[in-house]
Amino acid sequence: MTRTPELIDVLVADATPVRRLRPPAARAACWLLFAGLVMLFVGIAHGVRVDLALKLHQPLFVIGVAAAMTTGVLAAVGAFIASVPGRSRRWLLLPAPAALVWVATIGYGCLTSWVSIGPDGMSLGETARCFATLVLVSVPLSLVMLIMLRYIARLSPGPVTMAGSLAVAAMTAVALSILHPLDATAMILLWNLGVAALFLSVSGRYGQRILVWLTRG
């Protein structure tokens, strides 16, 4: 039987250096920079809504976009801080106040024109382009967030990945508000909350499996 000192020597001899993760604030800043670049590229390709200048003079619109962006920033920061072993999970509550304001002011989006009738008959309306924007923004942000949080795969990742998903949903909502012109009331609330609920439910149900798979890869 191998004695304990010998086992320790063997483990130490075979150990490889472990690269420390960057500080949570730095990782959050990197993800937010990536999110900004994605939104910039999509905005250049799509173009902003034609009435954006007018909307920027409407306090409710400005507050809603600012609250969504703040929610995304704070959710990302909270997720990366809480992903560090030993850090309090209370950091995950960091975006809660901004999220409440965001939910209270949601009233903008593109669910009002699923189908438009033109001279050539039925055609997809603005919501088809809205859905394309949603995919182009949310998919890369979600993948990068999962990759950056993969090291918490075995440390009860559910709440952390849910906070990361909230960050993705909030930043996606910002992109939709800036790029698409159609307004709605109760229906857009269902749209944005549906996006957030989808991210949160998928991450809560499959987050650990996905993160374990990413860690193995």
N, C-alpha and C positions, 0 to 999 in steps of 0.2 A: 504494500500500500504506500502511495506517495505521501510523504509527510508534508504538513502545511507549509513550512518554509520553502521546501523544494517546489511545491505547487506555485507559490507566490513568485519564485524566481523564474519559473517557466512562463507564467503569465506576463511578467514584466518584460522578459526577453522577447516575447512575441507581440507585445503591444505596439501599436502604431500611433503616431501623434494624432490627436483629435483637434480639428480646426474649430475654434470657438465661433459661435454665431455672432453676428454683428449685434450691437445694442438694439433693443426693440424699436426705439425711436428712429434709428437709421434704416431698419428694415421697413418700417411703416412709411418712411419718406421715400424709399425706393419704389414701393408699391404704388404710392400716390403719384409719384412722378410718371410711372408707367401708365397709370390710369389717365393722367392728364394728356400723355402723348397719344394714347388710343383715342380719346375723345377729340383731340386736335385733328388727327388724321381722318377720322370719320366725319368730322365737321367740314374739313377741306373737301372731301369727296362728295358730301351730301349738300353742304351749304346750310347756313342757319335759317331759321324761320324768317319769313319776309317782314313780319311784324315785331321782330325782337326789340327794335328801338322803342316802339310804342309800349311793349310789355314791360320794359325796364323802368317805365314811369308809373307802373301800377304796383303799389306797395305789397299787395297780397302775392303777386307773382314773384317779386324780388324776395320776399320773406320765405316763400315756399322753396325756391331754388336754393337760397342760402341755407335754409334748415336742412334740406336734403344733402347738400354738400358737406355741411358740418357733421351731419350724421355719418356720412361716409368716412370722413377724416377721423372722427373720434372712434367709430367702430373699428377701423383698421388699427389705430393706435392701441385701443383696448385689447384687441385680439392678439397682437404681437407681444404686448406686455404680459397678458395672462398666459401666453404660451410658454413663458419661462418658468421652469420648475421652482417652486417656492414662492412665486408671486401670487398675491391674492386674486381670486376670481372676481372680486368686486370691481376690478378694472373693466370687466365686461359691461358694467352698468354705465360706463362713461358716456355712451351716446344716447342714453335714455331721454334726457330733457330735449335734446335736439330732435330726436325721433318723434316725440310727442308733438312738437311744433310742426314737423314735416307732415305727419299724418293729418293734423288739424287744418293744414293749408292746401292739401292736395286738391286740385281742381283743374289741372291742365294735362292734356295728353291727346290721344288720337284714337279713341274708341268710338267716335261718333260717325265714322265713315267706313265701315267694313266693306260696303259695296256702293259704288256710285254708278248712276245710270247716265250714260252719255249718248251721243248720236249713233255710236256703233253698238249700243246695247249695254249689257252688264260688264263692268270691269272692276278690278280691285281698286279700292280707294287708298287714302293716305295711310290707313292702318297696315297695309301690306309693307309699305316703306318703313313704317314705325317698327314693325316686327323685325325687319331686316336690321335696323339700327340697334334694336334690343339685342339681337344675336351677336352682331359685330362688336358691341361694347362688352356685354356681360360674359361671353364665352372666354375670351382671352384673360379678362380680369379674374374670372373664377379659377382658371387653370393656374395662373401665376400665384394666386393666393393659396391654392392647395399645395403647390410645390414649395412655397416659402414656409408653410405651416406643417410640412410633412414630418418634422422631427417630433411632433407631439402625438404621434400615432398611438403610442402605448401609454399615454398619460391622460386618459379621459378627454378625448379631443372634442366631444360633442358641443359643449358650450362655446369653445373657442372658434370652431369652424362655423357655428351659427352666427357668431359676431362677424366673422369674415364675410359670410354670405350677406349679412345686412349691409356691410360696406359696399359690396358689389351692387346690391339692389339700389342703394341710395345713389351711387355714382351713375348707374344706368338711368335712373329717374331724372337726374340732372341733364344727361345727354338728351333724353326724350323731350324735356321741357324746352331746351334751347334750340333743338333742330326741327321740331315738328310744330306746325301752326294751329292744329285743330284743338279747340278747348272742349271740355266736358265738365260735368259736375259729379254726380254720384257714380257714374260708370267708370270714370278715370280713377276714382278711388279704388274701385274693385280691381282695375288694371294694375296699378302700382302695388297695392297690397297683395294682389295675386302673385306678382313677380317675387316680392319679398317672401311671401309664404312658400312659394315653390322652392326658392333657394334654401330657406330655413328647414323645410320638411326633408328635402333631399339630403342636406348636410347632417341633420339630426339623425336620420335613419341609416345613411350609408357613409357618413363622414369617416368613421374609424376604419372601415374596410378600404375606402379609397386612400386614406393616408397611409395605412399599412402597405398597400400595393405600391404607392409612390416611394415609400422608404426602401422597399425591397429592390425597386428599380434603380 
